[in-house]
Amino acid sequence: MSIHATSGQTIYALSSAPGRAGVAVIRVSGALAGHVVEVLTGGLPRPRYAALRQFFRPGADEAIDEGLVLWMPAPGTFTGEDVAELQVHGGRAVVQAMLAAIGTIDGCRLADPGEFARRAFAAGKIDLTEAEGIADLIDAETEAQRVQALRQAAGGLSELYEGWRADLIGALALVEAAIDFSDEADVSSSSMVRAGVVVETLHAALAQHLDDGHRGEILREGFRVVLAGAPNVGKSSLLNRLARRDAAIVSEEAGTTRDVIEVRLDLDGLPIIVTDTAGLRDTAHAVEREGIRRTLLRAEEADLIVWIEDASLPAGERPPILAQRAADTIIVWNKADLFEGAGGTVGTEEALPISVKTGWNVDQLIKRIADAARVRIAPREEPVVTQARHRQHLEACLRHLEMFNRDEADDLAELRAEELRLAANALGRITGRVDVEDVLDAVFARFCIGK
């Protein structure tokens, strides 16, 4: 559903989580926000001070509930409009009665998903990267995701990209000056040289920013770990032990797992997605072959592969993907409890012996997984790319800067100016300064209703 454009209508929604709770927060934004408070409570409280009030049904002397009212007049609000927050008891009946009461007031309607944030964007209170940071903050499941999202919501990416955009506009002004004063060779040449220095510096910074191993995007989505190996080596049992629940079916029958099964974990504040996969073997069964195909595909896309073998059996043939991804692979020998002492060397290679059955050494495997994830995605002080949309526009900007450097002939100054203009526009699309109508619905539709 397309989000309504800011139309002057007053919107309202439950901003706290739905369901039974101690307190529910209903947010109202628009020109009639103050009128809503007056109708429901009989008067406006002091701006920006919480006031205890009874809430009544419009036109009736019937109380719905008693709670707190916060009245915040424009423009110093999140949306830039008049805003009211009504805090009531969080029972479903109370919330439904409050929403129904507001809905009877002319000029008020329920908000669409993300409409409060979109109005904040339209009012210049936030830009698109900050809006996306707010959405990620709401969705954050681990400490590392919270830290990254908070930095973005606070304007970390905006400041970086707007600074680069300002530099590009400055370089563009120099190139246009060179065009305007082309009959004065010294002025024209000096301006082009100065513009070239700016572009060269920015090109290096942009290339370094993009060469990040996709750490921000992986942190936002989750570090993907694939459990792979032959049938019956303990992959599903290991997944269940990591998840601390029966997430996968465990059976002595080979080929039980035929589709990928995922669980999301929080390891030391890092988001880890562990995937159990079909055992790799030669089989004539079409469904199992499809499961094996998916296993190999997931292994290629994984950030880390945990290859599991049965320590009580001779080592089997390993797929070529392990040699190709050796730096991103942990070799595990399971069923080490079958050996006396359960701590001796198992096998002839550097592998981690564990016992999924007893839990022996599983904590060491968890530590290795967390360490690998920390190297790849632990939050850094400097801003990082967090969205595929950002990366697409940054790469476009980089291409235009490279075209600027390639077209160095004096008679191509107008074309070089256009490359800088396109590069600046690419950065502007990230923050929402230019040509963003096609992405607004997609960005704000991610939000829950009431934000």
LINFENSUL-V196358 format. One record per residue. N is the residue number from 1. SS is DSSP state (H for helix, E for strand, - for the rest). OMEGA is omega in whole degrees, -180 to 180 (* if undefined). Layout:
BEGIN
n->(N N)
ss->(SS SS)
omega->(OMEGA OMEGA)
END
This chain:
BEGIN
n->(1 2 3 4 5 6 7 8 9 10 11 12 13 14 15 16 17 18 19 20 21 22 23 24 25 26 27 28 29 30 31 32 33 34 35 36 37 38 39 40 41 42 43 44 45 46 47 48 49 50 51 52 53 54 55 56 57 58 59 60 61 62 63 64 65 66 67 68 69 70 71 72 73 74 75 76 77 78 79 80 81 82 83 84 85 86 87 88 89 90 91 92 93 94 95 96 97 98 99 100 101 102 103 104 105 106 107 108 109 110 111 112 113 114 115 116 117 118 119 120 121 122 123 124 125 126 127 128 129 130 131 132 133 134 135 136 137 138 139 140 141 142 143 144 145 146 147 148 149 150 151 152 153 154 155 156 157 158 159 160 161 162 163 164 165 166 167 168 169 170 171 172 173 174 175 176 177 178 179 180 181 182 183 184 185 186 187 188 189 190 191 192 193 194 195 196 197 198 199 200 201 202 203 204 205 206 207 208 209 210 211 212 213 214 215 216 217 218 219 220 221 222 223 224 225 226 227 228 229 230 231 232 233 234 235 236 237 238 239 240 241 242 243 244 245 246 247 248 249 250 251 252 253 254 255 256 257 258 259 260 261 262 263 264 265 266 267 268 269 270 271 272 273 274 275 276 277 278 279 280 281 282 283 284 285 286 287 288 289 290 291 292 293 294 295 296 297 298 299 300 301 302 303 304 305 306 307 308 309 310 311 312 313 314 315 316 317 318 319 320 321 322 323 324 325 326 327 328 329 330 331 332 333 334 335 336 337 338 339 340 341 342 343 344 345 346 347 348 349 350 351 352 353 354 355 356 357 358 359 360 361 362 363 364 365 366 367 368 369 370 371 372 373 374 375 376 377 378 379 380 381 382 383 384 385 386 387 388 389 390 391 392 393 394 395 396 397 398 399 400 401 402 403 404 405 406 407 408 409 410 411 412 413 414 415 416 417 418 419 420 421 422 423 424 425 426 427 428 429 430 431 432 433 434 435 436 437 438 439 440 441 442 443 444 445 446 447 448 449 450 451)
ss->(- - - - - - - - - E E E E E - - - - - - E E E E E E E E E - - - H H H H H H H H H - - - - - - - - - E E E E E E - - - - - - E E E E E E E E E E - - - - - - - - - - E E E E E E E E - H H H H H H H H H H H H - - - - E E E - - - - H H H H H H H H - - - - - H H H H H H H H H H H H - - - H H H H H H H H H H H - - H H H H H H H H H H H H H H H H H H H H H H H H H - - - - H H H H H H H H H H H H H H H H H H H H H H H H H H - - - - H H H H H H H - E E E E E E E - - - - - H H H H H H H H H - - - - - - - - - - - - - - - - - E E E E E E E - - E E E E E E E - - - - - - - - - H H H H H H H H H H H H H H H H - - E E E E E E E - - - - - - - - - H H H H H - H H H E E E E E E - H H H - - - - - - - - - - - - - E E - - - - - - - - H H H H H H H H H H H H H H H H - - - - - - - - - - H H H H H H H H H H H H H H H H H H H - - - H H H H H H H H H H H H H H H H H H H H H H - - - - - H H H H H H H H - - - - - - -)
omega->(180 179 178 170 178 -170 -178 177 176 -177 178 180 170 -177 175 -177 178 179 -177 -179 178 -178 173 -179 177 -177 178 -180 178 -174 -177 -178 178 179 178 180 -179 -179 -175 -173 179 179 179 174 176 -178 174 173 179 -180 177 -177 167 179 -177 172 -180 176 -179 179 -177 -178 175 -176 173 -178 -176 176 171 -179 -175 -179 177 4 -174 179 -179 -177 -174 179 169 -176 172 173 -178 -178 -176 175 -168 175 -177 -178 179 -178 -179 179 179 -180 179 -180 180 -178 178 -179 -179 177 179 176 176 -180 171 175 177 -173 176 179 179 176 176 177 -179 180 180 180 178 172 -174 -180 178 177 178 177 177 179 179 179 178 -177 -174 180 -178 -178 -179 177 179 -178 -179 -178 -179 178 179 180 180 175 -180 179 -179 -178 -179 -174 178 175 177 -180 178 178 180 179 176 177 178 178 179 180 179 175 178 178 -178 -178 -178 179 176 -169 -176 179 -178 -178 -180 -179 -180 179 -180 177 180 178 179 -178 180 179 -179 179 180 -179 -178 179 178 179 -179 -178 -173 -179 180 -174 -179 179 179 178 -179 -176 -177 178 -171 178 -180 172 -176 180 179 177 173 175 176 -178 -178 178 178 177 -180 179 178 -178 -177 176 179 -179 -177 176 179 -179 175 179 -179 177 -180 179 -178 177 -179 178 -175 169 179 -178 173 179 -180 177 -179 180 -179 175 -179 -176 172 -175 178 177 -177 177 173 -178 177 -176 -174 -178 180 177 177 177 178 178 179 177 -178 178 179 179 179 -176 -173 171 179 176 171 -178 -173 176 179 -176 -178 -177 175 180 180 179 -179 -179 -179 -177 -179 177 179 -177 -175 -178 -178 -177 171 178 -177 172 -179 179 178 178 179 180 -177 -180 176 -178 -179 179 179 -179 -175 -178 178 -179 -179 176 178 170 178 -177 -178 -177 -178 176 177 178 177 176 178 179 180 178 -180 179 179 179 -178 179 -175 -166 179 -177 176 -180 -177 179 179 176 -177 -175 175 178 179 -177 180 -179 177 178 176 178 -179 179 180 177 178 176 177 -179 -178 -177 -174 -179 -178 -177 178 -176 -180 178 179 177 179 178 178 179 179 178 178 178 179 177 -180 179 179 -177 179 -179 -177 166 -176 -177 -177 -179 -175 -179 -178 -179 -172 177 177 -175 170 176 -179 177 *)
END
